[in-house]
């Protein structure tokens, strides 16, 4: 700007100066200002990738794509894997090609994975609408040249560090690799890729994931049945013909006592030298019963993987006023049985998410993502205090002891630099 003023001063004093030179000088200064703005921290959301996105749009570059392997394991590990794939595509300044999820839980037997398209579980157009300007999905039909592909093989093993992984991704965001229309990543399940993004970035992707209408309607049926049972218990009469006349609260407990979980959590306790991971049936019942200020009677919905459950007495031993229901007693088992595992888990997730009080296990990915979503809801509502029963979406970790022998209040720390605690479980619950 000083140089521009200098030009004006020269003209003022009628010194002989080529006007074209001043114009060129002015253009050069403007270019420097634009460059400084583009690389400023304001535009560097998430780091270098945001600047690259802006530059690509400015230059009108053609669409580039990222292809990832089938995403496997349980529903919420798949959601993390999907988010990690989206954020990897963002780092590479590419659009993620709609990946395949896995309808079944047989993650070790690859031939039994039952691949299922993303848009059979989540709304494709809705995702792109909600995440516009952050991450995007494309269909394979959008690719113009199927042969213009470079295969990127991600490393694995103990020697493949977070730093090496990030260096590799940054290398493939530059020439000559950025010239390929599609980069195809070969290697392990995206859930197991190294994590380079803060919790807020993951939360943004998760907010864009909306179940397809069919699954939302199934969840509506389950929630309606839970509230109807609660209404009848409180009013001691049949439901009015026009349905519920007011909001009837319920508690959802993600009761992780299935055989696969008990094997996993015992090994985890031994490796990490932490005794507060598993949580027994009686511990869950006792601690949920000690949550204060619940308005009895109240329905307690037990979200449990029925096919993996060996204990048939989960409805026994609850305090008076707590009305435990699982799928069979609630009369909704048929709704779940007609769907593959992935859909069943998605319905249960929605039921837990909508509950007035949620209780889960802090080392469970399912529970952790439910709490993350509920925390994000409170943030969106402008709620400053996020712990305790007097908040809009209270959550608790039954495996961690809180006040008065109850479960510990739980909220997600959105300031965490990675999703490590949520991906693999933690006893840090921010309350």
LINFEN-V182158 format. One record per residue. N is the residue number from 1. RES is the residue in one letter. SS is DSSP state (alpha for helix, beta for strand, coil for the rest). OMEGA is omega in radians with two decimals (* if undefined). Layout:
# LINFEN-V182158
N,RES,SS,OMEGA / N,RES,SS,OMEGA
This chain:
# LINFEN-V182158
1,X,coil,3.08 / 2,X,alpha,3.13 / 3,X,alpha,3.12 / 4,X,alpha,3.09 / 5,X,alpha,3.13 / 6,X,alpha,3.11 / 7,X,alpha,3.13 / 8,X,alpha,3.13 / 9,X,alpha,3.14 / 10,X,alpha,3.12 / 11,X,alpha,-3.12 / 12,X,alpha,-3.12 / 13,X,coil,3.04 / 14,X,coil,3.03 / 15,X,coil,-3.11 / 16,X,coil,3.12 / 17,X,coil,3.14 / 18,X,coil,-3.11 / 19,X,alpha,3.10 / 20,X,alpha,3.11 / 21,X,alpha,3.12 / 22,X,alpha,3.12 / 23,X,alpha,3.12 / 24,X,alpha,3.14 / 25,X,alpha,3.13 / 26,X,alpha,3.12 / 27,X,alpha,3.13 / 28,X,alpha,3.13 / 29,X,alpha,3.12 / 30,X,alpha,3.12 / 31,X,alpha,3.11 / 32,X,alpha,3.12 / 33,X,alpha,3.13 / 34,X,alpha,-3.14 / 35,X,alpha,3.14 / 36,X,alpha,-3.14 / 37,X,alpha,-3.10 / 38,X,alpha,-3.12 / 39,X,coil,3.14 / 40,X,coil,3.13 / 41,X,alpha,-3.12 / 42,X,alpha,-3.13 / 43,X,alpha,-3.02 / 44,X,coil,3.10 / 45,X,coil,-3.10 / 46,X,coil,3.07 / 47,X,coil,-2.99 / 48,X,alpha,-3.05 / 49,X,alpha,-3.14 / 50,X,alpha,3.10 / 51,X,alpha,3.14 / 52,X,alpha,3.11 / 53,X,alpha,-3.14 / 54,X,alpha,-3.11 / 55,X,alpha,3.14 / 56,X,alpha,3.13 / 57,X,alpha,-3.12 / 58,X,alpha,-3.10 / 59,X,alpha,3.13 / 60,X,coil,-3.13 / 61,X,coil,-3.14 / 62,X,coil,-3.10 / 63,X,coil,3.05 / 64,X,coil,-2.98 / 65,X,beta,3.02 / 66,X,beta,3.09 / 67,X,beta,-3.10 / 68,X,coil,3.11 / 69,X,coil,3.11 / 70,X,coil,-3.12 / 71,X,coil,-2.96 / 72,X,coil,-3.11 / 73,X,coil,-3.09 / 74,X,coil,-3.07 / 75,X,alpha,-3.00 / 76,X,alpha,2.94 / 77,X,alpha,3.08 / 78,X,alpha,3.09 / 79,X,alpha,3.09 / 80,X,alpha,3.11 / 81,X,alpha,3.11 / 82,X,alpha,3.14 / 83,X,alpha,3.14 / 84,X,alpha,3.09 / 85,X,alpha,3.10 / 86,X,alpha,-3.09 / 87,X,alpha,3.02 / 88,X,alpha,3.10 / 89,X,alpha,3.11 / 90,X,alpha,3.12 / 91,X,alpha,-3.14 / 92,X,coil,-3.12 / 93,X,coil,-3.10 / 94,X,coil,3.03 / 95,X,beta,-3.14 / 96,X,beta,3.01 / 97,X,beta,-3.03 / 98,X,coil,-3.03 / 99,X,coil,3.02 / 100,X,beta,2.99 / 101,X,beta,-3.12 / 102,X,beta,-3.07 / 103,X,coil,-3.07 / 104,X,coil,-3.11 / 105,X,coil,-3.10 / 106,X,coil,-3.03 / 107,X,coil,-3.14 / 108,X,coil,3.12 / 109,X,coil,-3.01 / 110,X,alpha,-3.11 / 111,X,alpha,-3.14 / 112,X,alpha,-3.03 / 113,X,coil,3.12 / 114,X,coil,-3.14 / 115,X,beta,3.13 / 116,X,beta,-3.07 / 117,X,beta,3.12 / 118,X,alpha,-3.05 / 119,X,alpha,2.98 / 120,X,alpha,-3.13 / 121,X,coil,-3.10 / 122,X,beta,-3.10 / 123,X,coil,-3.07 / 124,X,alpha,-3.10 / 125,X,alpha,3.13 / 126,X,alpha,3.11 / 127,X,alpha,-3.11 / 128,X,alpha,3.11 / 129,X,alpha,-3.10 / 130,X,alpha,-3.08 / 131,X,coil,-3.11 / 132,X,coil,-3.13 / 133,X,coil,3.14 / 134,X,coil,3.00 / 135,X,coil,-3.13 / 136,X,coil,3.06 / 137,X,beta,3.03 / 138,X,beta,3.03 / 139,X,coil,-3.12 / 140,X,alpha,3.11 / 141,X,alpha,3.12 / 142,X,alpha,-3.13 / 143,X,coil,-3.08 / 144,X,coil,-3.10 / 145,X,coil,-3.06 / 146,X,coil,-3.12 / 147,X,coil,-3.13 / 148,X,coil,-3.01 / 149,X,beta,2.98 / 150,X,beta,-3.12 / 151,X,beta,3.09 / 152,X,beta,3.13 / 153,X,beta,3.13 / 154,X,coil,3.13 / 155,X,coil,3.12 / 156,X,coil,-3.14 / 157,X,coil,-3.05 / 158,X,coil,-3.12 / 159,X,coil,-3.14 / 160,X,coil,-3.01 / 161,X,coil,3.06 / 162,X,alpha,-3.13 / 163,X,alpha,3.13 / 164,X,alpha,-3.14 / 165,X,alpha,3.14 / 166,X,alpha,3.10 / 167,X,alpha,3.12 / 168,X,alpha,-3.14 / 169,X,alpha,3.12 / 170,X,alpha,3.10 / 171,X,alpha,-3.10 / 172,X,coil,3.02 / 173,X,coil,-3.06 / 174,X,coil,3.05 / 175,X,coil,0.02 / 176,X,coil,-3.02 / 177,X,alpha,-3.10 / 178,X,alpha,3.12 / 179,X,alpha,-3.13 / 180,X,coil,3.13 / 181,X,coil,-3.12 / 182,X,beta,2.92 / 183,X,beta,-3.14 / 184,X,beta,3.13 / 185,X,beta,3.08 / 186,X,beta,-3.14 / 187,X,coil,-3.00 / 188,X,coil,3.11 / 189,X,coil,-3.12 / 190,X,alpha,3.10 / 191,X,alpha,-3.09 / 192,X,alpha,3.08 / 193,X,coil,3.09 / 194,X,coil,-3.06 / 195,X,coil,-3.13 / 196,X,coil,-2.96 / 197,X,coil,3.14 / 198,X,coil,-3.13 / 199,X,alpha,-3.11 / 200,X,alpha,3.11 / 201,X,alpha,3.09 / 202,X,alpha,-3.12 / 203,X,alpha,3.12 / 204,X,alpha,3.12 / 205,X,alpha,-3.12 / 206,X,alpha,3.12 / 207,X,alpha,-3.11 / 208,X,coil,-3.12 / 209,X,coil,3.12 / 210,X,coil,-3.13 / 211,X,beta,3.07 / 212,X,coil,-3.05 / 213,X,alpha,-3.12 / 214,X,alpha,-3.12 / 215,X,alpha,3.08 / 216,X,alpha,3.12 / 217,X,alpha,3.09 / 218,X,alpha,3.10 / 219,X,alpha,3.09 / 220,X,alpha,-3.13 / 221,X,alpha,-3.11 / 222,X,alpha,-3.13 / 223,X,alpha,3.12 / 224,X,alpha,3.13 / 225,X,alpha,3.11 / 226,X,alpha,-3.11 / 227,X,alpha,3.11 / 228,X,alpha,3.10 / 229,X,alpha,3.11 / 230,X,alpha,3.12 / 231,X,alpha,3.14 / 232,X,alpha,3.14 / 233,X,alpha,-3.11 / 234,X,alpha,-3.03 / 235,X,alpha,3.08 / 236,X,coil,3.11 / 237,X,coil,3.10 / 238,X,coil,3.12 / 239,X,coil,3.03 / 240,X,coil,-3.06 / 241,X,coil,-3.13 / 242,X,coil,3.07 / 243,X,coil,-3.09 / 244,X,coil,-3.13 / 245,X,coil,3.11 / 246,X,coil,-3.13 / 247,X,coil,3.12 / 248,X,coil,-3.06 / 249,X,coil,3.02 / 250,X,beta,3.10 / 251,X,beta,3.04 / 252,X,beta,3.12 / 253,X,beta,3.03 / 254,X,beta,-2.97 / 255,X,coil,-3.08 / 256,X,coil,3.08 / 257,X,coil,-3.14 / 258,X,coil,-3.03 / 259,X,alpha,-3.13 / 260,X,alpha,3.13 / 261,X,alpha,-3.09 / 262,X,alpha,3.08 / 263,X,alpha,-3.11 / 264,X,alpha,-3.01 / 265,X,alpha,3.09 / 266,X,alpha,3.09 / 267,X,alpha,3.14 / 268,X,alpha,3.10 / 269,X,alpha,3.14 / 270,X,alpha,-3.10 / 271,X,alpha,-3.03 / 272,X,alpha,-3.12 / 273,X,coil,3.08 / 274,X,coil,-3.07 / 275,X,coil,-3.07 / 276,X,coil,-3.12 / 277,X,coil,-2.96 / 278,X,coil,-3.06 / 279,X,coil,3.14 / 280,X,coil,3.11 / 281,X,alpha,-3.10 / 282,X,alpha,3.09 / 283,X,alpha,3.12 / 284,X,alpha,-3.11 / 285,X,alpha,-3.10 / 286,X,alpha,-3.06 / 287,X,alpha,3.07 / 288,X,alpha,3.12 / 289,X,alpha,-3.13 / 290,X,coil,3.03 / 291,X,coil,-3.06 / 292,X,coil,3.03 / 293,X,coil,3.00 / 294,X,coil,-3.11 / 295,X,coil,-3.10 / 296,X,coil,-0.13 / 297,X,coil,-3.13 / 298,X,beta,3.14 / 299,X,beta,3.03 / 300,X,beta,3.12 / 301,X,beta,-3.11 / 302,X,beta,3.10 / 303,X,beta,-3.07 / 304,X,coil,3.10 / 305,X,coil,-3.00 / 306,X,alpha,-3.07 / 307,X,alpha,-3.12 / 308,X,alpha,-3.07 / 309,X,coil,3.12 / 310,X,coil,-3.13 / 311,X,coil,-3.11 / 312,X,coil,-3.05 / 313,X,coil,-3.06 / 314,X,coil,3.13 / 315,X,coil,-3.07 / 316,X,coil,2.97 / 317,X,coil,-3.10 / 318,X,coil,3.13 / 319,X,coil,3.07 / 320,X,coil,-3.09 / 321,X,coil,3.01 / 322,X,beta,-3.05 / 323,X,beta,-3.07 / 324,X,beta,3.08 / 325,X,beta,2.91 / 326,X,coil,-2.96 / 327,X,alpha,-3.07 / 328,X,alpha,-3.13 / 329,X,alpha,-3.14 / 330,X,alpha,3.14 / 331,X,coil,-3.12 / 332,X,coil,-3.08 / 333,X,alpha,-3.12 / 334,X,alpha,3.11 / 335,X,alpha,-3.11 / 336,X,alpha,-3.00 / 337,X,alpha,-3.13 / 338,X,coil,-3.10 / 339,X,coil,3.02 / 340,X,coil,-3.05 / 341,X,alpha,-3.08 / 342,X,alpha,-3.14 / 343,X,alpha,3.11 / 344,X,alpha,3.14 / 345,X,alpha,3.13 / 346,X,alpha,3.11 / 347,X,alpha,3.13 / 348,X,alpha,3.12 / 349,X,alpha,-3.12 / 350,X,alpha,3.12 / 351,X,alpha,3.11 / 352,X,alpha,-3.12 / 353,X,alpha,-3.08 / 354,X,alpha,-3.05 / 355,X,coil,3.12 / 356,X,coil,3.05 / 357,X,beta,3.12 / 358,X,beta,3.10 / 359,X,beta,-3.12 / 360,X,beta,-3.12 / 361,X,coil,-3.04 / 362,X,coil,3.10 / 363,X,coil,3.11 / 364,X,coil,3.11 / 365,X,alpha,3.11 / 366,X,alpha,-3.12 / 367,X,alpha,-3.09 / 368,X,alpha,-3.13 / 369,X,alpha,3.03 / 370,X,alpha,-3.13 / 371,X,alpha,3.09 / 372,X,alpha,3.14 / 373,X,alpha,-3.14 / 374,X,alpha,3.07 / 375,X,alpha,3.13 / 376,X,alpha,3.09 / 377,X,alpha,3.14 / 378,X,alpha,3.10 / 379,X,alpha,3.13 / 380,X,alpha,3.13 / 381,X,coil,-3.13 / 382,X,coil,3.14 / 383,X,coil,-3.13 / 384,X,coil,3.09 / 385,X,coil,-3.01 / 386,X,coil,-3.14 / 387,X,coil,3.08 / 388,X,coil,-3.07 / 389,X,coil,-3.09 / 390,X,coil,3.05 / 391,X,coil,-3.05 / 392,X,coil,-3.06 / 393,X,coil,-3.08 / 394,X,beta,3.11 / 395,X,beta,-3.11 / 396,X,beta,3.04 / 397,X,beta,-3.07 / 398,X,beta,-3.14 / 399,X,beta,3.14 / 400,X,beta,-3.08 / 401,X,beta,3.09 / 402,X,coil,-3.14 / 403,X,alpha,3.04 / 404,X,alpha,3.09 / 405,X,alpha,3.10 / 406,X,coil,3.10 / 407,X,beta,-3.10 / 408,X,beta,3.05 / 409,X,beta,-2.97 / 410,X,coil,2.98 / 411,X,coil,-3.11 / 412,X,coil,3.04 / 413,X,coil,-3.09 / 414,X,coil,3.12 / 415,X,coil,3.13 / 416,X,coil,-3.08 / 417,X,coil,3.09 / 418,X,coil,3.12 / 419,X,coil,-3.03 / 420,X,alpha,-3.07 / 421,X,alpha,-3.12 / 422,X,alpha,-3.11 / 423,X,alpha,-3.02 / 424,X,alpha,3.06 / 425,X,coil,-3.09 / 426,X,coil,3.00 / 427,X,coil,3.06 / 428,X,coil,-3.02 / 429,X,coil,3.01 / 430,X,coil,3.11 / 431,X,coil,*
